[in-house]
Amino acid sequence: MKKTATFLCSILCCTAAFAQMVIDGVRLEPPRQDGIWVRPAQDTPSMAVWGFADGIRVGINPPGRPRGLLDIYAPYLGAGDMNIINYIAMEPIVASSQNRGYSELESSALDGVQGKQFRSSDTPERPATWDKLHPARGTVAVEDGKQTLTVWIFCEKFDNGADVYVRLRFIEGSPYQFELQAFASAQSAPLDKFILTATMGNKMRLRRLYAAGGVTKLSHDLWPDYRDKWFTPYEYTFLKDMVRDRKGGAWVLAYPTETEADYQNAVYEEGTFKGWDYKGIPATQYWCCPLPQDEMYSVVNGRYTYWAIYKTIPGGIAFENFELVEPFRQGAVYYFGIDPDKPAKIIKRINRIK
């Protein structure tokens, strides 16, 4: 995965960007609490953020920040309400070329700026225009006795011809995860894969990957001699080795090796951007697919230095990109979570799913 130093600066300078919250000279209101939810304010310019009042949240297009990413907030971890913990990028691969699209890296065909434009909608119909000041509020409903909050996120067409979008849904009772349902439009080039990848594992310095049977993979063991400034080769975990629930769902979990005290006392190489400094508590990040195909596998790569600035990561090499991969299916469902519980406790919960 290739990124630029300019893009890095815009990603990490979060304090100034959120203090401004201004687009075209118009100040954006922060998301408003609405019962158990937060969502964009009604009838006034607002930030595009949806999720739980007391849980995980997802945003797009924050002022002064890069486009083409789902921004993941986890205020319950103690690192700040508007501190982005990870990102999810859309990376479709078309059948004819096998070239992967990069939502956060490709330039927009609409204005030439880096990052494909994301648009939000309350329906599965693509908005005709991009209203930067008034994002969709999301639709609150009751499904199977639980409240849900749903919003649709559309990406402009990729350079490889892919035209994709996702349904983002939060479900009452699961405050630390959200659902992503993947779609391609009728105008899209045929897809081989539509990969949703969590791109910033080094914010929390994830180092342990959990597979079936209590097996763990440690970043230091996977790449013990890697000291270069690029991404490591991929590490694969195939479906047969993934954590499974009794419904057949497939899970892969990642966790830091550091404690909260380690985060507080971490020493960063001089010149490291402040945005990499994580002061929250350790948490488990995970992907789940409730109906995996036999070809599914999980992928991680690692970095020894922070991307683009090449400053060494405290504690050594850690995971960066973290994703599930399988052949494209229209409407495939995935879950991404950031849970304050440790992996062993979450796996016990997974084992009880039936």
N, C-alpha and C positions, 0 to 999 in steps of 0.2 A: 504494500500500500504506500503510495507516494503522497507526501504533503509538503507544504511550503512554509518557510519561516514567517512570511507575512500572515498566512492563515493561522499559524500558531499564536502570534501576538494577539490577534483578534479573539481567538478562543480563550486565552488565559487572562486577559485584562478585564475580568468580570466586574470588579468593584466599580470602576468608572462607568462601564457600559450600563449597569443597572441603576446607578445613581442618576444617569441622564434619562433613560426610558423615554426617548424622544425620537420621533420619525417625522421628517420634513417640517421640523419646528413645532410639532404637536406633541404634547406630553401624554404618554400612555398611562392609564390607570393600572395598578397591579390587579391580578385576578381577585375576584370577590368570593367570599365564602357563601355557599348556598346549601344549607343543611350539612350533609356529610361530605359535600364536594367543594372544590374551588373551580371556577371557570371564568372566562372573560366577562368583564363588566358589561351590562346591557346598555345600549343606546349611548355609549360614550367611547372614545378611543381607548383601547385596552390592549394589554399584553396577551399574547396567545399562549395560555397555560391552562391545562385541564388536569384534574385528578382528585385525590383525597385531601380533605382539610387536614387530616391527621395521618397522612401516608404519602405514597409515591405520587409524583406529578410529572407531566410531560409537556414540553413547550416547543414552539417553532418560532423562527424569525425574531429573536430578541434584538432590540436596537443595538447597533454597534457590534453585533456578533455575526458569525458565519451562517450562511444558509445551507440548506440541503442536509440538515441533521435534525433528529428528534433529540431534544435536550432533556436529560433525566435529572430530576431534583428529588432529594431524599432528606427533607428537613428534620426528620425524626432521628437522624444520625448525629445531630449536633454540630454539623459543619456549616450551618447557615441556611436560611429559607431559600435563597436564590443562588446557592452555590451548586453549579452543575457537577454531578458525580460521575456521569458517563454520557455517552452519545450513542445513538443508533443511526446508522446510515443505510440507505437503500442502495443495493448493488446488484442489479439484474444482469444476467448473462443471456444473450440471444442465441438461439439454436444454430444460426448460420455461421457465426464467427467465433463463438466462445470468448469474445471480449467482454470483460466485466465493466459495467458502468459504475461510476462513482458519484453519488449525488452531491457530496460535499466538495468535490474537486473539479468537476466539469463546469465550464462557464455557462451561464444562462444564455440561451438564444434570444431572450427578450431584452436584456440590457448589457450583456457582455461581462457582468460581474461574476466572480467565482462563486460557485454553489448554485445548484438548481433551485428554482423557486418552489417553495411549498405553499399550498393553499388549503385552507380548512373549509369544511362544509358540514352542515347538519344532515345531509342526505348523501346517497351514493352517486349523486350527479356532480360532475366537475363544475366548479364555479366558472362563469364566463369571464370574469375579471378578478384581479387580485386586489382586494380591499385591505391594504396594509394596516389600516387603523381599526377595523371592525372585524375581527376574526369570528368564526362561528362559535356560539356559546356551548355547543354540544347538546345532545338530547338526553334528558333524564327519563327513564322508564322503569317498569317493574317486570322482571323476567324470572320465572321460576321462584317467585316469592322474594326476590332480592332486587334492590335498586341497582340500576346501571347508569353509567354516563358514557355516551358514545359520540365520537367525532370522526369524520373522514378526512384523511390527509392525502392530498394529491401532489405528485411531483411532475414538473414539466417533462417533456419527452427527452430521453437520453440521446447522446450522440450515436449510440449503436442501434437506435430505433425502438428501444423498449419504452413503453408507456404504462407506468404502474402507479398504484395507489394502495393505501392500507386503511382498514377500519381499526380505530383505536378505541378500546373499550375497557372501562374500569367496573369492577363488580363488587358490590357490598360484601363485606366479610373477608375480602382479600386485599388489605390495605397496602401491602408491600409489592404487589405485582400488577401488571396490566396485560391485556390481550392485544395481539396484533394479528389481523387477518389480511392475507396478501392477495392482491388482484392485479390483473393486466387488463387494459381497456381493449375494445374491439379494434382500435387503431394501432395497437402495439405490434411490433415484430414478434414472431413466435419466440417464446422464452424456453430456454433450457433450465434455468434456475432463477429464483428471485431471493437473494440472500439479504437478510437483515442482520447486520453485524454491529455488535457493541464495540466501539473503537477506542476506548480510553481506560483500559484496565489499570494503567499505571497511575491514574489519579489516586486509587486506593492501594496500589501495588499488590495486585492479586498474584499469588504464587503457588497455590495448591489447587489442583484440579481433581475432582472426585468422580470416580467411576464405580461400576458395580462391584459388589463383594468386598467393600472396604478398601479398594485399591485407590491410591492417590498418586498423582504425578506432580512432582515438584519442579518448578522452573529451573532451579539450580542444578538438578539432576538431568533434566532434558538437554540443557545447553551449558555444560559445566565450564567449557573453555571459550565460550563466545564473549568477545570483548569489542566487537565492531560497533559501528554507530548506526547500523541499519536494522531492519527487521530480521529476526531469525527465520529459518525454515519453519513451515507449518508442522504442528503436532496434531495427529488425527486420533480421535476416539470413535470407533465404529459402533453401530447400533447394538451389537451383541455385547458390548462392554459398557454400555451406558446404564445408569440407574433407571429402573423401570418400576412403574406402579402397577397395581393389579388390573387396571383398565387397559394396560398396554402403552400408556404414555411413557415417553423417553425424556430423561432429565440429565443435565450436566451442570455441575456446580463449581464455582471458583471462590477461593477465600484467601485473605492475606496470611502472612506468617507473623505479622506484627500485632502488638497489643495497642490499646489506646495510649498507654504511656510511651510506647515506641513512637507513635505518631507525634505526640506532643514534643518529644525530645529529638526527633530526626534532624540530622545535620545535612544540609544540601550544599552541593558544590557551588562556589561563588559564581554568580551569573545565571543561576537557575531562576526561571520566572516564578513569581510568587504564586501564580495560579496552580502550580503543581503541589503546593503545600497543603496536605490534607490533615485536618485537626479533629475529625469526627471519631466515631467508634468503628471497630472492624465490623464488616457485614458480609453476608454471603450473596454473591451475584449468581443468577442462574438463568438458563433457558429451559423451556419445556415445550415439547410438541405432543399433544394428546393422542394424535393418530399418525405416528411416523411411518414413512415408507421404508421398505427393507433396505433401500440404498442410503438411508440417512447416516450422516456422521457429524461429529463435532470437530471444530478446528480452533486452535489457538496459535498465536505466534508470540514472540517475546521481544523485549528490548533491554539492552544493557544501559543505554543512554536515553534520556528523554528525546522524543522525536523532534527533529529539526534544530534543536539547540545543542545536542550532543553533550549534555552535562550528565554525569553518571547518576544513576538512580540509587538513593539510599538503600542499603541492604542488598544491592546486586540486581541481577536480571529478574524481570517480572513479566507477566502476561500483558499483552496490549489488546489485540483484536480477539474477539470471542464470539463464535457464531455456530449456528446449525446450518447444515447444507443437505439438500435433497432435491430431486427433480421437481420442477415447478408444477404446482396444482392450483387451479383457480379456487380461491377461498380458503387456502390452507391456514390453519390456526397455530399460533405460537404464543407463549407467555414469556415475559421477561420480568425478573424480580430482583429486588435488593432488600434482603431480609436481615434484621439485626440478630436473628438466631444463628447459631453455629451450624455448619453442614450436618453434623451427626444428628442434631435435633430435627432438622428439616428432612433428612432422609428417613427418620422414624415416621414422620408425618406422611411422607411419600409412600412408605410401605403399608400404611393404613388405607390409602385411597383404593376404593373398590366400587 
